[in-house]
Amino acid sequence: MILGINGHPRNEGTCRTLLEEALEGAAQEGAETLLVSVCEYHVRRCDSSEWCSSQAGCSIVDDMWKLYPLLAECTGLIVAAPVFFAGVPSDLKAWIDRCNPFYKDRKIFHRNLFPQRPGALIATAGSERPADFIGTIEPVRAFFFTLGVQFEAQLLVGGLDTLPPPRPILEHRVQARRIGAKIANLQNSESAGWQPDLPWWNHIPEDGGCSCRKK
């Protein structure tokens, strides 16, 4: 399954449209797809408790536990995000930060070493300054590394503040579909049949050691 993450806090606009195009391109290649949006989940920020340095998973029990299995089991990943003040929106950044348990799996415990999976980024911005995308590209690159995802493609769409509607233009839609098709074709049987050492994401902690657990 190719997972598409819509990082737009309003769940609409050019960003989501291009993600939908990418997933449609993947579907046309025979891939199963799923789109999730940050605005539809309640995910708290990482509290830096260091729980994941000694325990499996995360001490915070919230909607991130619905997302962990999707991130662990997808065979391809496409992230779409608008540029907010030269970075990713805060909701998406919370998702990325809360994937620290996957990072600890790799760096400390040497378990759950994912097979290589393909990933892509679609980023939109009001300005046309290339440097404005750096603060989006690098967190997503780190996100992919943590999940064992290879950064295979990106579509950077700038200048939206001066681009008249309708948006996105046909050229960008076509490029997004090509990216989706590429990710679909880069999937491999190894990732589809991968078995984790310790699938902690299927076992939500009862209390997680967190006094601020969401009820």
N, C-alpha and C positions, 0 to 999 in steps of 0.2 A: 504494500500500500504506500502510495506517495502522499505525504502529509503536507498540506499547505497551511501556513500560519499567516493570518492577516493581522498585522501589527497596528492597524489604524484604530484609534480609540472610538471612532464613530461608526466603524463597520461599514463604510461606504466610500465612494469616491474613486479616483483613478487607481489608487493602490489596490483596492479590492478587485476592481474590474480587471486589472492586469493579472492578478493572481488567478482569477477565474479563467482567464484566457489560457494561462500556463497549464492549469489543471485540465482544461479541455484538450489542450495539445497532448498531454500525457494520456488522457483517456482514449484519444484517437489512436494511440499506439498500443492500446489494450491494457493499460495500467488501471488498477483500482486507485481511486483518489478520495481524499477527505479534506475538507476545509474547516479550520477552526479559527475563531476570532478572539483576540485578547479581551474585547469588551464583554464577552459572554461568560467569562470566568472570573471568580474572585480569587486572586492570587496575591498574597502578602509579600512584601519585600523580604529578602534574606536578612535575618537578624544576627548573622555572624556568631551563632552559638557554638560553632565547631562540632556540633553533634555528628555531622557526617564524617568527621575525621576519625571517629571511633566506633560509630554505629552505622548500620545500613540504612540508607534513605535519609529523610529530612524530618526534623522534629516538629515542623509546622504542619498541621493537618488542615488543609483547605483544598480548593479546587485543583491545585497543582498535582494532586494525587490522581486526578482524572487524566492528566496530560502525560504524566510519566510513562504509562504503558504505551501510549501512542508514539512518544519520542523514542522509546526503546525498541519498538517493534516495527516501525516504518522502514521501508526499503529505499526511500528517497525523501528528500526534504526541500521544500521551497518556502522561503521567508519573504514576505512583502511588507515593506515599512515606509512610511513617510519620514522625511527628515524633519525633526523638531530641534531647533537651535543647534544645528550641526551634529545631532545625535539621534538615537532611536527614541521613540516615545517611552515614557516611564513604565507603562504597563508591560510592554514587551521586554524592557530591561529587567523587570522583576522576574519574568519567566526565565530569562537567560541566567540571571544570578542564582535562581533557585535550582538550576541544573548542576550546582556544585557537587551534589552526591555522585553524579556520573563522573565528574572530574576526579573526585577522591577514589572512586572505583579504579580508575586507570592509574593514577599517580601513586597512591598509597597502598591499595590492596591488590593491584594487578589482577583484577577480575573484571568480568563482563566486558571484555575487550571486543568491541563491535567489529565485524568485518567492514571493509570499506563500503560506504554508501554514498551515492551522489547527492549533491546539494546545490542550490542556486539562490541568489538574492535578487529581488526586484525592489528598487528604491526610487521614491519620487520626491521631488523638492520644488519649492517655489522659485528658487534662484537658479541661475545657470553656472554658478561657480563650482568647478569640479571638486575643490577642496572641501566643500560642504558635505560631501558624501563619505569622507574618511571616517567620521565619527559613527557612521552607520555600518560601513563595511567591516571595520575592525572588531566590534562586538559580535557581529554575526559570524565572522571568521573564527573567533574564539569559541563561540557556541557550537559551530560545526566540529571543530577540533575535539571538543569535550565529548561529543556524541559519536565520534568516529566517522564523521561525514566529510567527504572530499568536496571542496569548493570548486565546482565545475563551470559555473556560468553566472553572469550577472547582467542585469538590465538597469541602467541608471537613467532616469527620466527627469531632467531638470527644466527650469523655465516655465513651470506651470502657472506662475503668477501672471505671465504675459501671453500665455497660450489661450486663444479664444476657444469656447466650447464648440462642438462636443469634444470631450476629453475622455480617454486617451485617443490619439489619432490612430489611423489604421496601421501605420508603420509600427507603432509601439505594440499594438495588438498582435501583429504578425510575429514580431520579435519575441513576445511573451509565449506565444504558442510554440515557437521553435525551441525555446528553453524547456518548456514542459515536455516536449517530445524527446529532447536530448536526455533529460533526467530519466524518463521512462525507459529509454533504450540502454541507459547505463546501469540499470538495475541488474543484479546478478543472483544466481541461484544460491550462492553462498550466504548472502544476507537473508534471503527468504527462509532458509533452513537452519539459521543460526540458533543455538541454544545457549542461554546465559548461564554463567556459573552460579549466580545468586540473584534471581529475579525479585529483588526487594520491592519493586514498584507494584507488585501484586498483593502486598501485605501492609496495609495502612497501620501504623502504630496506634495502639489504643489511647495513649496519652501523649506519646512523642516527647515526654519530658518538657512540654510547653504549657505554661500556665495560661496562655492567651489563645488556646485552641478555639477555632471557629465551631460553634454549635450547629 
